[in-house]
Amino acid sequence: MTKWAYMIPIYAYLVRAGAWAISDEDKTKDDQKVVPEVYRADVAEYLAKRAAK
């Protein structure tokens, strides 16, 4: 899978909105989608940097 930099903030937004989860363990609903493996570390880092501000 090709990793596109512009998708990192999009996935981060979806995670913050509760529509997607970073991993299977983080799912709170059965129908929640999971961020693709190639993006997980980048999305987590993106969210951590934005939460610190």
PQR file of N, CA, C, O and H, with PARSE charges and radii, in Angstrom:
ATOM      1  N   MET A   1       0.843  -1.175   0.000 -0.4000 1.5000
ATOM      2  CA  MET A   1       0.000   0.000   0.000 -0.0000 2.0000
ATOM      3  C   MET A   1       0.891   1.242   0.000  0.5500 1.7000
ATOM      4  O   MET A   1       1.864   1.324   0.749 -0.5500 1.4000
ATOM      5  N   THR A   2       0.551   2.178  -0.827 -0.4000 1.5000
ATOM      6  CA  THR A   2       1.277   3.438  -0.889 -0.0000 2.0000
ATOM      7  C   THR A   2       0.807   4.342   0.238  0.5500 1.7000
ATOM      8  O   THR A   2      -0.392   4.463   0.488 -0.5500 1.4000
ATOM      9  H   THR A   2      -0.240   2.111  -1.436  0.4000 1.0000
ATOM     10  N   LYS A   3       1.759   4.978   0.921 -0.4000 1.5000
ATOM     11  CA  LYS A   3       1.414   5.900   1.997 -0.0000 2.0000
ATOM     12  C   LYS A   3       1.429   7.320   1.448  0.5500 1.7000
ATOM     13  O   LYS A   3       2.435   7.780   0.908 -0.5500 1.4000
ATOM     14  H   LYS A   3       2.733   4.880   0.718  0.4000 1.0000
ATOM     15  N   TRP A   4       0.300   8.005   1.593 -0.4000 1.5000
ATOM     16  CA  TRP A   4       0.150   9.372   1.135 -0.0000 2.0000
ATOM     17  C   TRP A   4       0.133  10.274   2.364  0.5500 1.7000
ATOM     18  O   TRP A   4      -0.664  10.061   3.278 -0.5500 1.4000
ATOM     19  H   TRP A   4      -0.518   7.631   2.031  0.4000 1.0000
ATOM     20  N   ALA A   5       1.003  11.276   2.393 -0.4000 1.5000
ATOM     21  CA  ALA A   5       1.131  12.164   3.555 -0.0000 2.0000
ATOM     22  C   ALA A   5      -0.158  12.924   3.854  0.5500 1.7000
ATOM     23  O   ALA A   5      -0.460  13.191   5.017 -0.5500 1.4000
ATOM     24  H   ALA A   5       1.650  11.449   1.651  0.4000 1.0000
ATOM     25  N   TYR A   6      -0.908  13.268   2.836 -0.4000 1.5000
ATOM     26  CA  TYR A   6      -2.131  14.035   3.057 -0.0000 2.0000
ATOM     27  C   TYR A   6      -3.213  13.227   3.779  0.5500 1.7000
ATOM     28  O   TYR A   6      -4.167  13.806   4.299 -0.5500 1.4000
ATOM     29  H   TYR A   6      -0.662  13.050   1.891  0.4000 1.0000
ATOM     30  N   MET A   7      -3.079  11.911   3.816 -0.4000 1.5000
ATOM     31  CA  MET A   7      -4.078  11.068   4.481 -0.0000 2.0000
ATOM     32  C   MET A   7      -3.895  11.026   5.996  0.5500 1.7000
ATOM     33  O   MET A   7      -4.829  10.662   6.709 -0.5500 1.4000
ATOM     34  H   MET A   7      -2.304  11.440   3.394  0.4000 1.0000
ATOM     35  N   ILE A   8      -2.724  11.386   6.503 -0.4000 1.5000
ATOM     36  CA  ILE A   8      -2.471  11.324   7.943 -0.0000 2.0000
ATOM     37  C   ILE A   8      -3.427  12.226   8.719  0.5500 1.7000
ATOM     38  O   ILE A   8      -4.074  11.747   9.649 -0.5500 1.4000
ATOM     39  H   ILE A   8      -1.965  11.682   5.924  0.4000 1.0000
ATOM     40  N   PRO A   9      -3.544  13.509   8.379 -0.5600 1.5000
ATOM     41  CA  PRO A   9      -4.517  14.328   9.122  0.2800 2.0000
ATOM     42  C   PRO A   9      -5.968  13.907   8.892  0.5500 1.7000
ATOM     43  O   PRO A   9      -6.814  14.118   9.760 -0.5500 1.4000
ATOM     44  N   ILE A  10      -6.258  13.327   7.756 -0.4000 1.5000
ATOM     45  CA  ILE A  10      -7.622  12.857   7.494 -0.0000 2.0000
ATOM     46  C   ILE A  10      -7.959  11.691   8.409  0.5500 1.7000
ATOM     47  O   ILE A  10      -9.018  11.677   9.037 -0.5500 1.4000
ATOM     48  H   ILE A  10      -5.570  13.156   7.051  0.4000 1.0000
ATOM     49  N   TYR A  11      -7.060  10.709   8.488 -0.4000 1.5000
ATOM     50  CA  TYR A  11      -7.284   9.590   9.408 -0.0000 2.0000
ATOM     51  C   TYR A  11      -7.325  10.072  10.858  0.5500 1.7000
ATOM     52  O   TYR A  11      -8.116   9.567  11.655 -0.5500 1.4000
ATOM     53  H   TYR A  11      -6.200  10.720   7.978  0.4000 1.0000
ATOM     54  N   ALA A  12      -6.490  11.033  11.203 -0.4000 1.5000
ATOM     55  CA  ALA A  12      -6.493  11.581  12.562 -0.0000 2.0000
ATOM     56  C   ALA A  12      -7.842  12.222  12.874  0.5500 1.7000
ATOM     57  O   ALA A  12      -8.377  12.043  13.968 -0.5500 1.4000
ATOM     58  H   ALA A  12      -5.848  11.444  10.556  0.4000 1.0000
ATOM     59  N   TYR A  13      -8.383  12.955  11.931 -0.4000 1.5000
ATOM     60  CA  TYR A  13      -9.705  13.557  12.121 -0.0000 2.0000
ATOM     61  C   TYR A  13     -10.761  12.479  12.342  0.5500 1.7000
ATOM     62  O   TYR A  13     -11.598  12.606  13.235 -0.5500 1.4000
ATOM     63  H   TYR A  13      -7.948  13.101  11.043  0.4000 1.0000
ATOM     64  N   LEU A  14     -10.728  11.429  11.541 -0.4000 1.5000
ATOM     65  CA  LEU A  14     -11.706  10.349  11.671 -0.0000 2.0000
ATOM     66  C   LEU A  14     -11.576   9.634  13.009  0.5500 1.7000
ATOM     67  O   LEU A  14     -12.579   9.223  13.592 -0.5500 1.4000
ATOM     68  H   LEU A  14     -10.048  11.326  10.815  0.4000 1.0000
ATOM     69  N   VAL A  15     -10.351   9.483  13.497 -0.4000 1.5000
ATOM     70  CA  VAL A  15     -10.139   8.856  14.809 -0.0000 2.0000
ATOM     71  C   VAL A  15     -10.691   9.759  15.903  0.5500 1.7000
ATOM     72  O   VAL A  15     -11.400   9.288  16.792 -0.5500 1.4000
ATOM     73  H   VAL A  15      -9.537   9.817  13.023  0.4000 1.0000
ATOM     74  N   ARG A  16     -10.376  11.043  15.849 -0.4000 1.5000
ATOM     75  CA  ARG A  16     -10.877  11.987  16.863 -0.0000 2.0000
ATOM     76  C   ARG A  16     -12.395  12.072  16.845  0.5500 1.7000
ATOM     77  O   ARG A  16     -13.010  12.263  17.894 -0.5500 1.4000
ATOM     78  H   ARG A  16      -9.800  11.425  15.127  0.4000 1.0000
ATOM     79  N   ALA A  17     -13.009  11.937  15.679 -0.4000 1.5000
ATOM     80  CA  ALA A  17     -14.466  11.989  15.554 -0.0000 2.0000
ATOM     81  C   ALA A  17     -15.128  10.702  16.032  0.5500 1.7000
ATOM     82  O   ALA A  17     -16.338  10.673  16.255 -0.5500 1.4000
ATOM     83  H   ALA A  17     -12.509  11.782  14.827  0.4000 1.0000
ATOM     84  N   GLY A  18     -14.345   9.638  16.190 -0.4000 1.5000
ATOM     85  CA  GLY A  18     -14.886   8.367  16.659 -0.0000 2.0000
ATOM     86  C   GLY A  18     -15.376   7.449  15.561  0.5500 1.7000
ATOM     87  O   GLY A  18     -15.904   6.372  15.839 -0.5500 1.4000
ATOM     88  H   GLY A  18     -13.361   9.661  16.009  0.4000 1.0000
ATOM     89  N   ALA A  19     -15.208   7.860  14.318 -0.4000 1.5000
ATOM     90  CA  ALA A  19     -15.647   7.034  13.203 -0.0000 2.0000
ATOM     91  C   ALA A  19     -14.675   5.887  12.927  0.5500 1.7000
ATOM     92  O   ALA A  19     -15.084   4.817  12.477 -0.5500 1.4000
ATOM     93  H   ALA A  19     -14.779   8.735  14.092  0.4000 1.0000
ATOM     94  N   TRP A  20     -13.390   6.114  13.197 -0.4000 1.5000
ATOM     95  CA  TRP A  20     -12.363   5.109  12.984 -0.0000 2.0000
ATOM     96  C   TRP A  20     -11.577   4.920  14.276  0.5500 1.7000
ATOM     97  O   TRP A  20     -11.631   5.762  15.172 -0.5500 1.4000
ATOM     98  H   TRP A  20     -13.058   6.984  13.563  0.4000 1.0000
ATOM     99  N   ALA A  21     -10.848   3.814  14.367 -0.4000 1.5000
ATOM    100  CA  ALA A  21      -9.974   3.537  15.510 -0.0000 2.0000
ATOM    101  C   ALA A  21      -8.559   3.316  14.986  0.5500 1.7000
ATOM    102  O   ALA A  21      -8.362   2.928  13.834 -0.5500 1.4000
ATOM    103  H   ALA A  21     -10.804   3.130  13.639  0.4000 1.0000
ATOM    104  N   ILE A  22      -7.578   3.570  15.854 -0.4000 1.5000
ATOM    105  CA  ILE A  22      -6.187   3.378  15.430 -0.0000 2.0000
ATOM    106  C   ILE A  22      -5.848   1.893  15.322  0.5500 1.7000
ATOM    107  O   ILE A  22      -5.052   1.510  14.465 -0.5500 1.4000
ATOM    108  H   ILE A  22      -7.738   3.885  16.789  0.4000 1.0000
ATOM    109  N   SER A  23      -6.426   1.059  16.163 -0.4000 1.5000
ATOM    110  CA  SER A  23      -6.167  -0.386  16.102 -0.0000 2.0000
ATOM    111  C   SER A  23      -7.429  -1.139  16.492  0.5500 1.7000
ATOM    112  O   SER A  23      -8.399  -0.541  16.957 -0.5500 1.4000
ATOM    113  H   SER A  23      -7.072   1.370  16.859  0.4000 1.0000
ATOM    114  N   ASP A  24      -7.412  -2.453  16.302 -0.4000 1.5000
ATOM    115  CA  ASP A  24      -8.558  -3.286  16.684 -0.0000 2.0000
ATOM    116  C   ASP A  24      -8.840  -3.197  18.177  0.5500 1.7000
ATOM    117  O   ASP A  24      -9.998  -3.252  18.590 -0.5500 1.4000
ATOM    118  H   ASP A  24      -6.623  -2.939  15.924  0.4000 1.0000
ATOM    119  N   GLU A  25      -7.803  -3.063  18.988 -0.4000 1.5000
ATOM    120  CA  GLU A  25      -7.967  -2.992  20.432 -0.0000 2.0000
ATOM    121  C   GLU A  25      -8.653  -1.693  20.866  0.5500 1.7000
ATOM    122  O   GLU A  25      -9.264  -1.644  21.933 -0.5500 1.4000
ATOM    123  H   GLU A  25      -6.862  -3.019  18.653  0.4000 1.0000
ATOM    124  N   ASP A  26      -8.557  -0.651  20.053 -0.4000 1.5000
ATOM    125  CA  ASP A  26      -9.129   0.656  20.383 -0.0000 2.0000
ATOM    126  C   ASP A  26     -10.578   0.811  19.932  0.5500 1.7000
ATOM    127  O   ASP A  26     -11.214   1.821  20.234 -0.5500 1.4000
ATOM    128  H   ASP A  26      -8.061  -0.691  19.186  0.4000 1.0000
ATOM    129  N   LYS A  27     -11.102  -0.167  19.221 -0.4000 1.5000
ATOM    130  CA  LYS A  27     -12.466  -0.064  18.714 -0.0000 2.0000
ATOM    131  C   LYS A  27     -13.459  -0.014  19.871  0.5500 1.7000
ATOM    132  O   LYS A  27     -13.362  -0.795  20.817 -0.5500 1.4000
ATOM    133  H   LYS A  27     -10.586  -0.987  18.976  0.4000 1.0000
ATOM    134  N   THR A  28     -14.409   0.906  19.788 -0.4000 1.5000
ATOM    135  CA  THR A  28     -15.454   1.016  20.803 -0.0000 2.0000
ATOM    136  C   THR A  28     -16.800   0.543  20.271  0.5500 1.7000
ATOM    137  O   THR A  28     -17.737   0.325  21.038 -0.5500 1.4000
ATOM    138  H   THR A  28     -14.488   1.541  19.019  0.4000 1.0000
ATOM    139  N   LYS A  29     -16.889   0.387  18.953 -0.4000 1.5000
ATOM    140  CA  LYS A  29     -18.112  -0.087  18.308 -0.0000 2.0000
ATOM    141  C   LYS A  29     -17.744  -1.197  17.326  0.5500 1.7000
ATOM    142  O   LYS A  29     -16.636  -1.226  16.791 -0.5500 1.4000
ATOM    143  H   LYS A  29     -16.127   0.564  18.330  0.4000 1.0000
ATOM    144  N   ASP A  30     -18.681  -2.102  17.100 -0.4000 1.5000
ATOM    145  CA  ASP A  30     -18.422  -3.206  16.180 -0.0000 2.0000
ATOM    146  C   ASP A  30     -18.262  -2.754  14.737  0.5500 1.7000
ATOM    147  O   ASP A  30     -17.522  -3.374  13.973 -0.5500 1.4000
ATOM    148  H   ASP A  30     -19.581  -2.079  17.535  0.4000 1.0000
ATOM    149  N   ASP A  31     -18.946  -1.683  14.355 -0.4000 1.5000
ATOM    150  CA  ASP A  31     -18.906  -1.238  12.961 -0.0000 2.0000
ATOM    151  C   ASP A  31     -17.807  -0.211  12.689  0.5500 1.7000
ATOM    152  O   ASP A  31     -17.725   0.331  11.587 -0.5500 1.4000
ATOM    153  H   ASP A  31     -19.548  -1.180  14.976  0.4000 1.0000
ATOM    154  N   GLN A  32     -16.966   0.056  13.681 -0.4000 1.5000
ATOM    155  CA  GLN A  32     -15.893   1.044  13.532 -0.0000 2.0000
ATOM    156  C   GLN A  32     -14.781   0.492  12.640  0.5500 1.7000
ATOM    157  O   GLN A  32     -14.359  -0.654  12.800 -0.5500 1.4000
ATOM    158  H   GLN A  32     -17.032  -0.385  14.576  0.4000 1.0000
ATOM    159  N   LYS A  33     -14.314   1.306  11.710 -0.4000 1.5000
ATOM    160  CA  LYS A  33     -13.209   0.910  10.842 -0.0000 2.0000
ATOM    161  C   LYS A  33     -11.891   1.173  11.543  0.5500 1.7000
ATOM    162  O   LYS A  33     -11.829   1.933  12.510 -0.5500 1.4000
ATOM    163  H   LYS A  33     -14.657   2.237  11.581  0.4000 1.0000
ATOM    164  N   VAL A  34     -10.832   0.535  11.045 -0.4000 1.5000
ATOM    165  CA  VAL A  34      -9.499   0.661  11.636 -0.0000 2.0000
ATOM    166  C   VAL A  34      -8.562   1.294  10.619  0.5500 1.7000
ATOM    167  O   VAL A  34      -8.597   0.969   9.432 -0.5500 1.4000
ATOM    168  H   VAL A  34     -10.882  -0.083  10.260  0.4000 1.0000
ATOM    169  N   VAL A  35      -7.720   2.207  11.104 -0.4000 1.5000
ATOM    170  CA  VAL A  35      -6.729   2.872  10.262 -0.0000 2.0000
ATOM    171  C   VAL A  35      -5.794   1.802   9.681  0.5500 1.7000
ATOM    172  O   VAL A  35      -5.363   0.909  10.410 -0.5500 1.4000
ATOM    173  H   VAL A  35      -7.691   2.472  12.068  0.4000 1.0000
ATOM    174  N   PRO A  36      -5.478   1.876   8.395 -0.5600 1.5000
ATOM    175  CA  PRO A  36      -4.551   0.905   7.807  0.2800 2.0000
ATOM    176  C   PRO A  36      -3.204   0.877   8.541  0.5500 1.7000
ATOM    177  O   PRO A  36      -2.728   1.902   9.028 -0.5500 1.4000
ATOM    178  N   GLU A  37      -2.619  -0.282   8.609 -0.4000 1.5000
ATOM    179  CA  GLU A  37      -1.377  -0.516   9.363 -0.0000 2.0000
ATOM    180  C   GLU A  37      -0.271   0.467   8.996  0.5500 1.7000
ATOM    181  O   GLU A  37       0.457   0.934   9.872 -0.5500 1.4000
ATOM    182  H   GLU A  37      -3.005  -1.115   8.213  0.4000 1.0000
ATOM    183  N   VAL A  38      -0.139   0.778   7.733 -0.4000 1.5000
ATOM    184  CA  VAL A  38       0.949   1.642   7.266 -0.0000 2.0000
ATOM    185  C   VAL A  38       0.831   3.066   7.831  0.5500 1.7000
ATOM    186  O   VAL A  38       1.832   3.779   7.908 -0.5500 1.4000
ATOM    187  H   VAL A  38      -0.729   0.399   7.021  0.4000 1.0000
ATOM    188  N   TYR A  39      -0.364   3.482   8.223 -0.4000 1.5000
ATOM    189  CA  TYR A  39      -0.597   4.833   8.730 -0.0000 2.0000
ATOM    190  C   TYR A  39      -0.651   4.922  10.249  0.5500 1.7000
ATOM    191  O   TYR A  39      -0.576   6.030  10.780 -0.5500 1.4000
ATOM    192  H   TYR A  39      -1.177   2.903   8.161  0.4000 1.0000
ATOM    193  N   ARG A  40      -0.775   3.829  10.968 -0.4000 1.5000
ATOM    194  CA  ARG A  40      -1.065   3.853  12.404 -0.0000 2.0000
ATOM    195  C   ARG A  40      -0.053   4.647  13.228  0.5500 1.7000
ATOM    196  O   ARG A  40      -0.454   5.483  14.038 -0.5500 1.4000
ATOM    197  H   ARG A  40      -0.836   2.929  10.536  0.4000 1.0000
ATOM    198  N   ALA A  41       1.216   4.416  13.048 -0.4000 1.5000
ATOM    199  CA  ALA A  41       2.232   5.125  13.835 -0.0000 2.0000
ATOM    200  C   ALA A  41       2.204   6.618  13.527  0.5500 1.7000
ATOM    201  O   ALA A  41       2.319   7.443  14.433 -0.5500 1.4000
ATOM    202  H   ALA A  41       1.541   3.737  12.389  0.4000 1.0000
ATOM    203  N   ASP A  42       2.052   6.962  12.261 -0.4000 1.5000
ATOM    204  CA  ASP A  42       2.028   8.373  11.870 -0.0000 2.0000
ATOM    205  C   ASP A  42       0.787   9.084  12.412  0.5500 1.7000
ATOM    206  O   ASP A  42       0.871  10.228  12.857 -0.5500 1.4000
ATOM    207  H   ASP A  42       1.958   6.291  11.525  0.4000 1.0000
ATOM    208  N   VAL A  43      -0.355   8.413  12.375 -0.4000 1.5000
ATOM    209  CA  VAL A  43      -1.587   9.010  12.890 -0.0000 2.0000
ATOM    210  C   VAL A  43      -1.488   9.185  14.404  0.5500 1.7000
ATOM    211  O   VAL A  43      -1.894  10.220  14.934 -0.5500 1.4000
ATOM    212  H   VAL A  43      -0.423   7.483  12.013  0.4000 1.0000
ATOM    213  N   ALA A  44      -0.960   8.196  15.097 -0.4000 1.5000
ATOM    214  CA  ALA A  44      -0.794   8.297  16.546 -0.0000 2.0000
ATOM    215  C   ALA A  44       0.143   9.436  16.903  0.5500 1.7000
ATOM    216  O   ALA A  44      -0.129  10.189  17.838 -0.5500 1.4000
ATOM    217  H   ALA A  44      -0.631   7.356  14.667  0.4000 1.0000
ATOM    218  N   GLU A  45       1.241   9.574  16.175 -0.4000 1.5000
ATOM    219  CA  GLU A  45       2.183  10.677  16.419 -0.0000 2.0000
ATOM    220  C   GLU A  45       1.526  12.019  16.126  0.5500 1.7000
ATOM    221  O   GLU A  45       1.705  12.974  16.882 -0.5500 1.4000
ATOM    222  H   GLU A  45       1.462   8.962  15.416  0.4000 1.0000
ATOM    223  N   TYR A  46       0.782  12.100  15.056 -0.4000 1.5000
ATOM    224  CA  TYR A  46       0.081  13.329  14.689 -0.0000 2.0000
ATOM    225  C   TYR A  46      -0.882  13.740  15.798  0.5500 1.7000
ATOM    226  O   TYR A  46      -0.919  14.908  16.185 -0.5500 1.4000
ATOM    227  H   TYR A  46       0.637  11.324  14.441  0.4000 1.0000
ATOM    228  N   LEU A  47      -1.655  12.793  16.307 -0.4000 1.5000
ATOM    229  CA  LEU A  47      -2.606  13.090  17.378 -0.0000 2.0000
ATOM    230  C   LEU A  47      -1.893  13.480  18.666  0.5500 1.7000
ATOM    231  O   LEU A  47      -2.344  14.377  19.377 -0.5500 1.4000
ATOM    232  H   LEU A  47      -1.624  11.845  15.992  0.4000 1.0000
ATOM    233  N   ALA A  48      -0.796  12.822  18.967 -0.4000 1.5000
ATOM    234  CA  ALA A  48      -0.046  13.144  20.194 -0.0000 2.0000
ATOM    235  C   ALA A  48       0.531  14.557  20.129  0.5500 1.7000
ATOM    236  O   ALA A  48       0.505  15.284  21.122 -0.5500 1.4000
ATOM    237  H   ALA A  48      -0.429  12.093  18.389  0.4000 1.0000
ATOM    238  N   LYS A  49       1.041  14.942  18.982 -0.4000 1.5000
ATOM    239  CA  LYS A  49       1.602  16.299  18.836 -0.0000 2.0000
ATOM    240  C   LYS A  49       0.512  17.356  18.945  0.5500 1.7000
ATOM    241  O   LYS A  49       0.735  18.420  19.524 -0.5500 1.4000
ATOM    242  H   LYS A  49       1.062  14.352  18.175  0.4000 1.0000
ATOM    243  N   ARG A  50      -0.665  17.072  18.393 -0.4000 1.5000
ATOM    244  CA  ARG A  50      -1.748  18.051  18.444 -0.0000 2.0000
ATOM    245  C   ARG A  50      -2.368  18.134  19.836  0.5500 1.7000
ATOM    246  O   ARG A  50      -2.860  19.197  20.217 -0.5500 1.4000
ATOM    247  H   ARG A  50      -0.845  16.208  17.923  0.4000 1.0000
ATOM    248  N   ALA A  51      -2.360  17.062  20.593 -0.4000 1.5000
ATOM    249  CA  ALA A  51      -2.920  17.063  21.946 -0.0000 2.0000
ATOM    250  C   ALA A  51      -2.029  17.822  22.921  0.5500 1.7000
ATOM    251  O   ALA A  51      -2.511  18.348  23.924 -0.5500 1.4000
ATOM    252  H   ALA A  51      -1.960  16.199  20.284  0.4000 1.0000
ATOM    253  N   ALA A  52      -0.743  17.880  22.635 -0.4000 1.5000
ATOM    254  CA  ALA A  52       0.209  18.543  23.520 -0.0000 2.0000
ATOM    255  C   ALA A  52       0.093  20.055  23.430  0.5500 1.7000
ATOM    256  O   ALA A  52       0.550  20.753  24.335 -0.5500 1.4000
ATOM    257  H   ALA A  52      -0.351  17.452  21.821  0.4000 1.0000
ATOM    258  N   LYS A  53      -0.497  20.578  22.380 -0.4000 1.5000
ATOM    259  CA  LYS A  53      -0.605  22.032  22.200 -0.0000 2.0000
ATOM    260  C   LYS A  53      -1.708  22.627  23.019  0.5500 1.7000
ATOM    261  O   LYS A  53      -1.926  23.837  22.977 -0.5500 1.4000
ATOM    262  H   LYS A  53      -0.869  20.011  21.645  0.4000 1.0000
TER
END
